[in-house]
Amino acid sequence: MRCRKSLPIIAGLMLTIPVMVVYGVPAASSEPTATFPSNLVPVARRPATPAPSDTARPQAEHRIAVRQVDGQGEFYDKQSGEKFTPRGVNYVFVPVGDTYTNILLHVGTYDPQRTRDDFTHLGSLGYNSVRVFLDHCNWGPGCIANVNEPGLNPAYLDNIADMMQAAREASVYLLFTSNDLPDAGGYADEANRGAGEDFSGYRNSYYLHRWAISATRRYWRDLLTGLVDRHAAFDAVLAWQLVNEQWMFRDQPPLSLASGIVETTTGFYDMNDLQQKEQMVSDGIIYYIAQVKEEILLHDASALVTMGFFVPELVAPGWYVETASLLERADLDFFDFHAYSGSISLLAHAEGFGMIGYTIKPIILGEYGAFRHLYEDPETAARVTTRWMSESCQLGFDGWLYWTYYPAAADVGDRTWGMVDEDDYLLELFAPRNQPDPCIEVDLPNNNVAYNKPVRASSSLPEEPPSQAVDDNPATQWGAGASPVQWIEIDLQGTYRIHEIRLLVAQWPEGDTLHYIQTRLSSTDAYTTVHGFAGTTVDNEWLVFKPDVSLENVGQIRIRTISSPSWVAWKEIRVIGDEIRP
């Protein structure tokens, strides 16, 4: 999920060079030395978990690696030699009182026994991978970084090391991801030293400026050396993820600049040239990946390294990242792409990533899930999710991590159905023990007799066909592309006794509407109007008709819209009934 921080732009001087542009020429190679602002006051530091030299033991090697088989990148278990398919969850939220928090590693919040119980439960169901954010808690007492001195909080590192041990005990593998550089510990201050007129602070500096490279390397160095000192279970780590989701701001410098020459970590670029601007980002991200991966491997030589991405053009146009060139050039061991079911197809996501036909390295679907505001019950969420997983197989994804194990707090607008909601409904349904092949859809009972039945309409937009009104996916819709009078008709392909008809409104603006429900047995019969909806309706409202006596001998249903302030459309038409057999 996209997370951002609001940091002030830090004033500073950025050199602009009024000379002929030569982009891609490396900038000065000298790395900045780490310095810290004067307001960081040294305090007594708690020593790391003791590791006397006479008791030191070799660092455990990672067990999961990546290889190519017939030109196809895949994960494998180095001990058994067998292919490894990551299947698991994002472990992001944990219960706190009557709500949930995402700072699960916070000193005082982290619960070693709950972690073990949850990981053991996952392992018993056949799940093998858990994705965890290292630094959601990045500022304040008990968080990952020290507030009043440089570096990381030793007690927080103890919690990370304990979680690694819990994963080892449960035989699951952790994909540890960084959400951002911590605001504390001097890391963000150092990374933003180059911010100014040509570089906004935060994201646009974090990936393109030399001070940010220095700060990020120091962060990973402090993290890994701290875990080495604690004899942490590195063999329980699937990979280190440099950042949860990489993106930059289109409307901030240097991406917002329309003129001038900007110097980044990889050379000089003309901001008047769109191609050079895109090249600047691609070169910068590739350099960032290489530098930080180099630092990681200095302390964890057998590690896999990845980075997370989504497609901003599809879901957040104000943000920018391009992944097609990274697939070919970036020194990542595998890629983590995020895509949630909704109005945008998985094919559109894959095309946006540039991954169609790409096979060199594995790609995992590191975040996917069913939003509660789109799918009203876990059964509908499950049907959408199983189709999403199956389709992702055909597009080249090699692993699946559902968002999330526990649900988010109720006030989170884009929360998904948690895997443990409704007595572990989704957790059990998609468990590898119960669904050995994630590429085969789970066969789910469906009492919606209109689901995927033949449907036609008075008119339709090319991108909003009638079939999208009966696909059990509220994130898609049929759209007439015209004002009333319009109709949509479903052939139930049999004779049914109907108990309930539900219509999910797709309407903008809200206002008074008039809709009729009509039924008949076959196309040779005349339609009979059985109900009318008249009144003010709004987008995403369910209109429900439940007759006092079930409707007998229904073979076709037509929804006829007589008046509406908007073009006519329906997100879902659901018909609950029983087939009447001869």
PyMOL commands that set and color helices and strands:
alter all, ss='L'
color gray80, all
select helices_A, chain A and resi 53-55+112-124+154-170+187-191+203-206+210-229+234-236+274-299+312-315+324-329+346-353+378-395+421-429+466-469
alter helices_A, ss='H'
color red, helices_A
select strands_A, chain A and resi 64-69+72-77+83-84+87-90+94-96+99-101+129-133+173-177+237-241+248-249+261-264+267-270+305-306+308-309+319-320+335-338+363-368+400-403+455-457+478-479+486-505+511-520+528-537+542-545+551-563+569-579
alter strands_A, ss='S'
color yellow, strands_A
deselect
rebuild
show_as cartoon
